[in-house]
Amino acid sequence: MKNGPLFLIGIFAALSISWGAIVLGTGAQLGSLTPYYDDTEGNSFPLRRSGIAAQGAQVYADLGCAACHTQQVRRPGFGADQARGWGDRQSVARDYIFETRPQLGSLRVGPDLTNLAARKPSPPDAQDLMKLLYAGSETHPGYRFLFDTRKIVGERSNQALSLPRDLAPPAGYEVVPSNRAEALVTYLLSLQNGYEYPEARPAAPEKTAEENKNEQKK
Amino acid sequence: MTNAPSTPGARAAAADTSAIDFAARGPLLLLIGSGISWLVISGLLALITSIQLHSPHFLAQYSFLTYGRAEAMRETAFVYGWAANAGLAVAIWVLGRLGGNPLRATNWLFAGASFWNIGVTAGLVGIAIGDLTTFSLFQLPRYVQPLMVVAYGAMAIPGVLAWSGRRRGVTFAAQWYAVAALFLFPWLSSIAQLVLLWSPLRGVAQDVAAGWYAQGVWTLWLTPLALSGAYYVVAKESGRVLPNYDSAPLGFWSLVFIGAWTGGRHLIGGPVPAWIATVAIVASVVLLVHYVIVGLNLRGGWRARGTAAGFIRFGVVAYLLAGALDAITAFRSVAVSTQFTFVSTALEQLSLYGALSMIFFGTIYFMVPRLTGVAWLSGSLTAGHRFLVTIGVIVLVVALAVAGWTQGTDLLNAKTVFADVIAHTKLPLLIVSGAQLVLLGANVLFLVNFLQSITTSVVADVVALNPIRETTEASAS
């Protein structure tokens, strides 16, 4: 390798080819995805987030929630995502077209959240999530900085968390969620992938030879 | 260089030292020193995050230390703090030596290194206040990223000058890898910034781009930096032409051309076009050619003795192992249970710590005496560092792999409730914390040894340059 310029052209080509194919190729393939309009529903999917849920998405990102929680359901049959009640269909690219920064995540220290608001058997409600965020659990940290503990002036706020005795603030005080906590919970409760796009319908699992035989016998 | 080297190794190092080494030793030692300091900071953060994994309430009340932010800071301090500083010192020094001339434009190296480290510091503060980008290996906030490219460009100038002004027409493998790393990072980073931060792609195309960048950081930047050090030191220590050296160009070009294609294996089963994963699986297997060649070439250092060769031997073995495991876990049938688990964390640590950092350690142990003209001050600190870091890395990777394997099997079995999945990983994760503590201790020893050795060399130089002061003192007494 005596030829310096050729060497540089070589490494530049290596980088450009992979960038062009992987990054620009995917961009071209997915860049033109549009929301899917469903005649029977009279609506197009995915739905856009409300303003406060969009703020919550930013809170989710800046706290780094994606370090432990994924937001991508694998197809039924590939892993146990469906059996765990995380979603009945796989996530598809169209799900994310309105996300400014998708939070796919890469590690499942916590459960997948793609379909949190419609999780089976029973989805959490706002009060559950607030309590989890404030007090944590055995496996989830409590983020008290998302809440204000303040003196009750006049009437108790209707936003105040109703906490069990061991977690409750001293008498005369209440714990209220900050705007960030409100936004985060609104966001979490907006997470669901119930609508089934044509491309997301799970392909029927291939029949094994044995099943085919059984069918023929019938 | 007044004090006579005491050990045979130091004498060899001193005999090997020339004006080429002295020309740039200030900035190079600055790079190494900041690198080791970042390594210690990253180790502290790694200890925090590893404790948080088994005791989630640990430091949870501080918003700047949520697991997500602390983990992003750990990774950034490790890659952009430690690996980048150490790797650049290695690459530029290797280019200077093999170029055959004293390094030029070292002021640029100094300025670039200063701004790079300011950038990393600002980036960590930015992550702590919540400005992380959430892309793996690309967590530095948007407002720091352009600075990093400019600072890197400044640092690369002496290396590029040494390459273009080299005395010999023939070049060596160590030079190819070093020059490639110098050029590739700014290109890689600037086009990743373009499509992720300044004009973001739509939806999951961002994740594909981020995966491509993360793989590029590993295969097109950090690996070449490490391999330039490994090829140089192994050739020096073994004192002969590396075995199967004819195939080294193929090893280089296969890494550069195929490496970046393997990033999509982390997106298997994800909401991205299926060809991304398929191409990545094929590329991971084809890339084995590169690993085989590197193994064949660097087996030349198998019999070499000494600290530097020992570290590099460990690093090369870890590198080959990581390559093989990357290819195996890329297959869909394996990925179905290892994806989203600590197995991927284990492989990342095997690559970043076991392979890369060990090779950097070895090269630094080789480099510093040649830069300062003084041997490492404490043999026992060196031995302690080597012992602890070896144990630490092995335990870390094995414990993470065990945790990940348990987690993966449990996740596949929907009857295991999620809380139990986490509970089952507790013991291995406790061991991981222990390993992180050992690694932190080891690297503190390394930092102390480095600082002491540098101080000794500076004192020796000052004494050598001021002989008058000694005589006046003598006459006064």
HADDOCK unambig.tbl for C-alpha pairs under 7 A between the chains (distance, minus, plus):
assign (segid A and resid 1 and name CA) (segid B and resid 170 and name CA) 6.89 0.50 0.50
assign (segid A and resid 1 and name CA) (segid B and resid 171 and name CA) 6.38 0.50 0.50
assign (segid A and resid 2 and name CA) (segid B and resid 169 and name CA) 5.81 0.50 0.50
assign (segid A and resid 2 and name CA) (segid B and resid 170 and name CA) 5.66 0.50 0.50
assign (segid A and resid 2 and name CA) (segid B and resid 171 and name CA) 6.56 0.50 0.50
assign (segid A and resid 11 and name CA) (segid B and resid 180 and name CA) 6.83 0.50 0.50
assign (segid A and resid 11 and name CA) (segid B and resid 256 and name CA) 6.66 0.50 0.50
assign (segid A and resid 14 and name CA) (segid B and resid 256 and name CA) 6.23 0.50 0.50
assign (segid A and resid 14 and name CA) (segid B and resid 257 and name CA) 4.80 0.50 0.50
assign (segid A and resid 18 and name CA) (segid B and resid 260 and name CA) 6.48 0.50 0.50
assign (segid A and resid 18 and name CA) (segid B and resid 261 and name CA) 6.35 0.50 0.50
assign (segid A and resid 23 and name CA) (segid B and resid 208 and name CA) 6.60 0.50 0.50
assign (segid A and resid 23 and name CA) (segid B and resid 209 and name CA) 5.14 0.50 0.50
assign (segid A and resid 26 and name CA) (segid B and resid 205 and name CA) 5.86 0.50 0.50
assign (segid A and resid 27 and name CA) (segid B and resid 201 and name CA) 6.46 0.50 0.50
assign (segid A and resid 27 and name CA) (segid B and resid 205 and name CA) 5.59 0.50 0.50
assign (segid A and resid 30 and name CA) (segid B and resid 205 and name CA) 6.76 0.50 0.50
assign (segid A and resid 31 and name CA) (segid B and resid 202 and name CA) 5.76 0.50 0.50
assign (segid A and resid 61 and name CA) (segid B and resid 134 and name CA) 6.61 0.50 0.50
assign (segid A and resid 62 and name CA) (segid B and resid 130 and name CA) 4.44 0.50 0.50
assign (segid A and resid 62 and name CA) (segid B and resid 131 and name CA) 6.10 0.50 0.50
assign (segid A and resid 62 and name CA) (segid B and resid 132 and name CA) 6.29 0.50 0.50
assign (segid A and resid 63 and name CA) (segid B and resid 66 and name CA) 6.59 0.50 0.50
assign (segid A and resid 63 and name CA) (segid B and resid 68 and name CA) 6.14 0.50 0.50
assign (segid A and resid 63 and name CA) (segid B and resid 69 and name CA) 6.33 0.50 0.50
assign (segid A and resid 63 and name CA) (segid B and resid 130 and name CA) 6.23 0.50 0.50
assign (segid A and resid 64 and name CA) (segid B and resid 68 and name CA) 3.86 0.50 0.50
assign (segid A and resid 64 and name CA) (segid B and resid 69 and name CA) 5.55 0.50 0.50
assign (segid A and resid 64 and name CA) (segid B and resid 134 and name CA) 6.71 0.50 0.50
assign (segid A and resid 65 and name CA) (segid B and resid 68 and name CA) 5.80 0.50 0.50
assign (segid A and resid 67 and name CA) (segid B and resid 68 and name CA) 5.06 0.50 0.50
assign (segid A and resid 72 and name CA) (segid B and resid 270 and name CA) 6.36 0.50 0.50
assign (segid A and resid 72 and name CA) (segid B and resid 271 and name CA) 6.96 0.50 0.50
assign (segid A and resid 74 and name CA) (segid B and resid 269 and name CA) 5.55 0.50 0.50
assign (segid A and resid 74 and name CA) (segid B and resid 270 and name CA) 6.29 0.50 0.50
assign (segid A and resid 78 and name CA) (segid B and resid 336 and name CA) 6.41 0.50 0.50
assign (segid A and resid 79 and name CA) (segid B and resid 336 and name CA) 5.79 0.50 0.50
assign (segid A and resid 79 and name CA) (segid B and resid 412 and name CA) 5.57 0.50 0.50
assign (segid A and resid 80 and name CA) (segid B and resid 411 and name CA) 6.80 0.50 0.50
assign (segid A and resid 80 and name CA) (segid B and resid 412 and name CA) 5.02 0.50 0.50
assign (segid A and resid 80 and name CA) (segid B and resid 413 and name CA) 6.70 0.50 0.50
assign (segid A and resid 80 and name CA) (segid B and resid 414 and name CA) 5.96 0.50 0.50
assign (segid A and resid 83 and name CA) (segid B and resid 414 and name CA) 5.72 0.50 0.50
assign (segid A and resid 84 and name CA) (segid B and resid 414 and name CA) 5.43 0.50 0.50
assign (segid A and resid 91 and name CA) (segid B and resid 271 and name CA) 5.30 0.50 0.50
assign (segid A and resid 92 and name CA) (segid B and resid 271 and name CA) 4.31 0.50 0.50
assign (segid A and resid 92 and name CA) (segid B and resid 272 and name CA) 6.95 0.50 0.50
assign (segid A and resid 93 and name CA) (segid B and resid 204 and name CA) 6.13 0.50 0.50
assign (segid A and resid 93 and name CA) (segid B and resid 271 and name CA) 4.96 0.50 0.50
assign (segid A and resid 93 and name CA) (segid B and resid 272 and name CA) 5.86 0.50 0.50
assign (segid A and resid 96 and name CA) (segid B and resid 203 and name CA) 4.93 0.50 0.50
assign (segid A and resid 96 and name CA) (segid B and resid 204 and name CA) 6.38 0.50 0.50
assign (segid A and resid 97 and name CA) (segid B and resid 202 and name CA) 6.15 0.50 0.50
assign (segid A and resid 97 and name CA) (segid B and resid 203 and name CA) 4.57 0.50 0.50
assign (segid A and resid 98 and name CA) (segid B and resid 203 and name CA) 6.71 0.50 0.50
assign (segid A and resid 99 and name CA) (segid B and resid 203 and name CA) 5.78 0.50 0.50
assign (segid A and resid 100 and name CA) (segid B and resid 203 and name CA) 6.88 0.50 0.50
assign (segid A and resid 101 and name CA) (segid B and resid 203 and name CA) 6.83 0.50 0.50
assign (segid A and resid 102 and name CA) (segid B and resid 203 and name CA) 6.14 0.50 0.50
assign (segid A and resid 102 and name CA) (segid B and resid 204 and name CA) 6.34 0.50 0.50
assign (segid A and resid 106 and name CA) (segid B and resid 340 and name CA) 5.16 0.50 0.50
assign (segid A and resid 107 and name CA) (segid B and resid 340 and name CA) 4.03 0.50 0.50
assign (segid A and resid 107 and name CA) (segid B and resid 341 and name CA) 5.54 0.50 0.50
assign (segid A and resid 108 and name CA) (segid B and resid 340 and name CA) 5.19 0.50 0.50
assign (segid A and resid 108 and name CA) (segid B and resid 341 and name CA) 6.11 0.50 0.50
assign (segid A and resid 109 and name CA) (segid B and resid 422 and name CA) 6.95 0.50 0.50
assign (segid A and resid 139 and name CA) (segid B and resid 56 and name CA) 6.14 0.50 0.50
assign (segid A and resid 139 and name CA) (segid B and resid 419 and name CA) 6.90 0.50 0.50
assign (segid A and resid 140 and name CA) (segid B and resid 56 and name CA) 5.81 0.50 0.50
assign (segid A and resid 141 and name CA) (segid B and resid 56 and name CA) 4.78 0.50 0.50
assign (segid A and resid 141 and name CA) (segid B and resid 57 and name CA) 4.77 0.50 0.50
assign (segid A and resid 141 and name CA) (segid B and resid 60 and name CA) 5.90 0.50 0.50
assign (segid A and resid 142 and name CA) (segid B and resid 57 and name CA) 6.48 0.50 0.50
assign (segid A and resid 142 and name CA) (segid B and resid 60 and name CA) 6.27 0.50 0.50
assign (segid A and resid 143 and name CA) (segid B and resid 60 and name CA) 6.01 0.50 0.50
assign (segid A and resid 143 and name CA) (segid B and resid 61 and name CA) 5.59 0.50 0.50
assign (segid A and resid 144 and name CA) (segid B and resid 61 and name CA) 5.62 0.50 0.50
assign (segid A and resid 145 and name CA) (segid B and resid 61 and name CA) 6.10 0.50 0.50
assign (segid A and resid 145 and name CA) (segid B and resid 62 and name CA) 6.91 0.50 0.50
assign (segid A and resid 145 and name CA) (segid B and resid 63 and name CA) 6.41 0.50 0.50
